[in-house]
Amino acid sequence: MIDNWGRAIVDLAYLISAALLVVAIWRMGTPKTARIGNTFAVAGMGLAILATFFHEDIDHNYIWIILAMIVGGAPGFILAQRVQMTAMPQMVAIFNGFGGAASAFVGVSEALGKTDISRGILSTIVLGSVVGSITLTGSFVAFAKLQGLIKGTPKLPIDRNIMAIGLIAAMAVLVIATISVGSGGLGDTLLVIAFVVALVAGYLLVVPIGGADMPVVIAILNAFSGIAGILTGFALNLQPLIVAGALVGASGLFLSLLMARAMNRSLMNVVFGSFGAAAVKGGMAASSGEAKPVIETSVEDAAISLGYASRVIVVPGYGLAVAQAQHAVQELAALLQARGVNVRYAIHPVAGRMPGHMNVLLAEANVPYEDLYEMDAINNDFARSDVALVIGANDVTNPAARDDPSSPIFGMPILQVDEAERVIVLKRSMSPGFAGVENELYHKPNTAMLFGDAKDSLQKLIGEVRAS
């Protein structure tokens, strides 16, 4: 046990930790200060962990605590060092899943075998365990879809909406029953059943969602992991966990709403709609019809267009990440800028596989932050640009989203690249994007396709521009 001074010091450390976490979120609001914001977050969480060692309700068996930190921290450190930028969305999904798992398992272990837990605390434990369990399996499904381990949309024995309503109703009944019965005995059994049902629900609710919606799903699950953290924080009476969970939950929710709006979708439509399946059908239908004309260009012709342009807009997408071509595109842009060309980057909110994917990728290549423009800030400038250089961005540049009411992605805001005087697309093949929809941009008369690996094509363009 610690004395009053000890409690005051622990509480003060928690307060400073919470303040550091709030400042961290604030500093992460812009690319220029995101790095220092991440440092504040690490410092805040480190201080909270250190203070928790001296919390009066914590079993001071430090050996087990340190061993648990090593077991959890070592793999995280190794993975963070080795993960490629192309796999960063998958890693975020995994982190969400482990965050949910921590809340769920801690909650269940806190309740099992105890008979003196108040109904209020039991409510937070049960809800935290259910939300954490859904986050765990749902995040691993999202990881598997992004990694390509789960292909397409699996067939389900019943309608997905009926299944979702049934699962949600079953979990609600189990939660109410567990709280009503109370802790111990039958209550413990009901808690374990609710935990297992939530694990199954997390899988079944996410697996029918199309791959194109996975970035939004990851953001939603991020919010869920924060909510689970809040509930576990109340159960354990740990203020930093409550604050951290609230920040994660709120930021995840806002991010989900922003991304859904960028796709002209609602969160309900993402979770209960059928965008992914419909998109694949639409893409297959398009590809089975009459072949449309495609203009193919050479490296030499593309280099001439870029080298003698006045205004160039680069549109990065997931293909840039796959080819790890961020340094090559930065080198090409710097070469053009040295020749007096105005080069800027257009960033769509859902380009890549997670929010901010392109920003992080380009920042790694030291692309100046002031050269990065969000969709709304640059869309009107395409019509005044000489060249739009599209690197792997597919769905977010598809004019069908604007012009074709029958398209599965109709209504999704896009980058108006087709309005540029000339469009050069760097792509491996004519295969559709993540939504599975054929891109009408590739058949426009002002669009030229430069097929090949993006990094290799960019390096060839650099050589040609230098020689011209």
N, C-alpha and C positions, 0 to 999 in steps of 0.2 A: 504493500500500500504506500501511496505517496501522500505528502502533507498538502496543505492548502497552497503553499508557494509552488509546489510541484504541479498541481492542477492548473494554477494560473499560467505557469510557463508553457504547459502543453496547450492550453486554450489559446494563448498568444501565438504560439507557433502555428496552430490551425488557422488563426485569423490571417496571419501573414501569408500562409500557403494559399488560402482562398483568394486573397488579393492578388497574388502572383498569377494564379490561374485566370482570373478575370482580365488582368493586364495582358496575359498571353493571348487570349482570344482577341482582344482589341488589336494587338500588334500583328496578328495574323491576317488582319483585314486587307492588307496590301502586300504585294510581292516584295517591296523594298524592305519591309520590317518583319516579314514572316520568319526569317531565320532567328532574329533576336526574340521574337514571340515564342518560338519553339524552345529557346533556351529558358525563358521565364517559366514555361510549362514544366520543363524538366526540373527546374529548381523548386518550383512549388510542390510538385509531387514528391520530390526527394525529401523536402522538409516535412511534409505530411507523414511520410513513411517513418522518418526518424522520430518524430514526435509520438507516433503510435507505439513505438517501442516502450514508451514510458506511460502509456495510458493505463489508468487504474483497472480497467475491465479486461485488459489483455493478459493472457497467461504468459508470464515472463520466462518461458522456456526458450531462450534466445537461439539455442542451437537449432531447434526445429524450424524456427522462423527464418533464420539465415539459410538453412538448407533449402527451404521452400522457395526463397528468393533466388537462390542460385539455379534451382531446377527450372524455375520459370524465366529468369532473366537471361541465362546463358543462351538458350535457343533463340530468344527474341533478339539478342545482340548479334548473334551470328547471322540470322536471317536478314536483319536490317542492313548488315554490311554487304551481304552477297546478292540481295534481290535486285533484279534488273528493273529499269524503269517501266518496261513493258508489263511486268508482273506486279507493279505497285497496287493496282486496283484489287488484285487477288489477295495481296497482303493486308490491305485495309479490311477486306471482308473477313479474313482470318482473325484479325485483331478484334473486330466486332464480335465474332463468335466466341473468342476466349473471354472477352469482357462479359458477355452474357452468361457464359459458363461459370465464371467466378461468382457472379451474383447468385445464380441458381444454386450452385453447390454449397456456397456459404449459408444461404438461407435455409436450405434443407437440413444441413448439419447443425444449424443453430436451433432448429425446432425439434428434431427427432429425439425421443427419450425424455423430453421435459414436459412436466404437467402444470407448471406454474406460469406459463406465458399468457400475458393479458391478450384480450381479443384485438386490441389496437395493434400491438406489436405482431401478433399472429397474422393479421390482415396484411401488413407490409411484407412479412416473410413469404406468405403464400403468393401474393401478387408478384413480388420480386422474383420468386422461383419460376413462376409461369412465364413472365415476360423474358427472363433470362434464358429459359429453355427454348422458347420460340426463336430468340436471337441466335442461339447456338447452332441449331440445325439449319435454320434459314440462311445464316451466313455461310455455312459450309456448302449448302446447295448453290448459293451465289458464286462462291469460289469455284466450285466444280463447273458451273456453266461458263464462267469467264476463262477458265483454264482449258475448256474444251473436253472435260471428262464426261459431261452430260450433254448429249447432242439433242437439239430440237426440243419439242414439247412432248413429254411422255403421255401416253393415253391413260386416262383415269377411268375407273369403273363407273363413276357417276359424274354428273355435271359439276364443274369446278365450283360454281357459286353455291350450289346445294351443299357440296362437301364443306366449303368454307363456313357456311352458316351453321352446319351441324357441328363442326369442330369448335367454333366459337361458343355455341350454346352449351356443348359438353363441358368446356373449360369453365364457363361461367357457373354452371351447376356445381361442379367439383369445388371451385373456389368458395362459393357460398356455403356448401355443405361442410367443408373443412373448417371454415371460420365458425360456423354454428356449433359444430361438435366440440371444438376446442382442441387444445394440445394434448398429446399423449394418446395411447391406445388407438381407437378408431380414427382419431384425427390424424395421427402419423400415417396410417395406411392411406387415408384419403389424400394426404399431401403428396405421398410418393406416386399415387395414381395420377394426380393432377400434373406432377412433374413429367411423368412418362407421356401422358396424353399431349402435353405442350411440346415435347420433343418431336412427336409424330406430326403435330400440327405445323410446326416450323418447317418441316420437310414438305408436307403436302400443300401448304399455302404458297410456297415459293417455287416449287418445281414446275408448275404449269405456266409460270410467267415467262414470256419470251426473252431471249438473250438481249434484245435491244433495250429492254427496260431495266436491265441489271444495275446500271449506274444509279437509277432512282431507288431501286430496291436496297442497294447498299446504304444509301443515305437514310432510308427509313429504318433499316436495321441498326444503323448508327444511333438514331434517336432512341430506339428500343433499348440498346445497351445502356444509354444514359439514364433512361427511366428505371431500368433494373438496378442501376447503381444508386439512384436516389432512394428507392425502396429499401435496399440493403443497408444504406447509410442510416436510415431511420431505425431499422431493426437493431443495428449495432451501436447506435448513438455516436456515429462518427461524422462530425460536421464537414470535414474536407471531402469525404465521399459523397455527401449530399450536394455540396457545391459543385464538385467535379461532374457528378451525374447530371445536375441541372444544366451546366454549361454544354455538356456533350449532347444531352437530349434536346435542348433548345436549338443549338446550332444544327444538329441533324435534321430537326423538323423544318427549320427555315430553308436549309439546303434542299430538302426534298421538295418543298413547295416551289422554290426557284427553278429547280430542274424540271419539275412537272410543267410549270408555266412555259419554260423554254421549249418544251415538246408539245405545247398546246394540249396538255392532258391534265386530268385531275388525279389526285392520289388514289381515289377509289377506282378510277378507270385503270390505273396501273396495276393495282392489286387484284381487282376482280374482272378486268377487261381481258381481251384476247389479242392484244396488239402484236405480240410476237408471232403467234400462229397465223394471224391474218396476213401479216407482212410476208411471211414465207410463201403463203399461197399466192399473194400478189406478185412476188418476184418470180415464182415459177411460171405463172401465167404469162408474164411479160416475156420471159426468156423463151417460151414455147411458141411465140408468135413469129411473124415475119421478121427477118433480120433487118436491123436499122443501120443506116450508114455510119461509119466511124472513120474519122480522119486521124491517121497516124503520122507523127512527126519524127524527125531525127534530132540527135543531140546538137548537130550543127545549126539547124534551123531554129531550135528552141533557144540556143545561146545567142543567136543574132537578135531574136525578139527581145530577150532580156537585156542584152548589152546596149541596145539602142533605145530602150524605153525611158520614159521620164518618171512614170509612176508605176510601181509594182507592189502588189499585195500578195503576201504568202499566206496560204491557208493550210495549216498543219492538221493532220488527223492521226488516227491510230497507226496507219501505215508508216508514218514517220517514226513512231515509237518502235514498231516491229523491226524496222531496218536499222534502228539506232542511228538515225541520220541527222540528229539535232546539231551536231558539230559541223557537219557538211553544209547544212542549210545556213548556219550562221556565217560560215566562211564565204559562201556564195553571196549572201546579203551584204557582208562587209565589203566584198570586192565590187559589187554594184554600187554601193554607197560611195566608195572611193571615186567612182566614175561620175558621181553627181546624180545617181538615180535615187528617187525617194522610195525607200523600201519599208513597208510596214507589215505587221502580222495581224490577221483577223482570227480571233479566238471565239469559237462557238461554245456556249455554256455546257453542252454535252458532248463536245469533241473528245475522242479517246474513250476510255472505259471508266472514268470517274471524274467528278468535278475538279477543275484545276489541273488535270493531267498534262495538258499542253503547256500551261504556264510553268509547271515544275520542270518539264522536259527541256524547254527552251532556256529557262534560268540556269539549268545545269551546263548549258553551252555558252553561258555569259551573254545571251541576247539582252540588250538594254530593255529595262522594264518599260521605258517610255515608248518603245516600238511596238508594244503589245496593245491591241485594241479589242475591246469587247464588241460583240455582234452589233448592238444598237448604235455604237459610236462610229462604226466604220461602214455599215451596210450601204449607206447612200453614196459612198465614195467609189464603189466598184464601177459605176457608170462613167466615172471620170478617170479610170485607170487604164493604162496601156496593156498591162498583163496581169492576170490572176494566176499565180502558180499554186496549184492544188496538189498537196502531197499526202495521198492516202485518205483524205477526208471524203467520205462517200455520202452517207445519209444526210449530213448537215449541209450539203451543197445541192441536193436533188430538187430541181425545179418542180417536180411532180407534187411536192408538199405544198406548193403555192398554186399550181395551175390545174391539177387533176383531182377533182372531187372524188373519183373512184379509187384513188391511191390510199393504201392503208396508213400512210404517213401524212395525208392531207391535213393542212392546218398547222403543222409543226413549223415554227419560225426557222428560216434557213439563212445562210449567207448568200447574198445575191451575186454570186461569182459570174453567172452567165451574162450579167450586164457589162462586164469588162470588154474592152475592144478585142482582146484575145485571151483565151483560157488555155493553159498548158497543164495537163493532168499527169502526174507521175504515179504509175500504178503497175502492179505486176501483171494483172490480167483484167478482163471485163467482168469478173465475178462481182456479185452484189455485196453491199456492206452488211453490217451486223443485223440490220432489220430485214435483210433478205429481199430488198426491193431494187429493181433495176434502176440505175441512175440516168434520167433523161438528159442530164448535162452532157454525157459522153457522146450524144448524137446531135448536139447543136453545131451549126455551121462554123461558129467561131471557136470551137473547142478542138484541140489537138492532143492526142494521147501519146505519151512517151513511156512505152512499156519497159519494165525491168525493175530490179531492186532499187529502191529510192536512194539509198546511200551511194550505190554505184553510179546511178544516173546523175546525181548531184555532183559527184566528183568529176565526172566527164564534162558536165556543164561548166564547172569551175575552170577546167583546163581550156575549154573552147573560148570562154569569155576572156580569159587572160591572153589567149592568142589572137583575139580579134582586135 
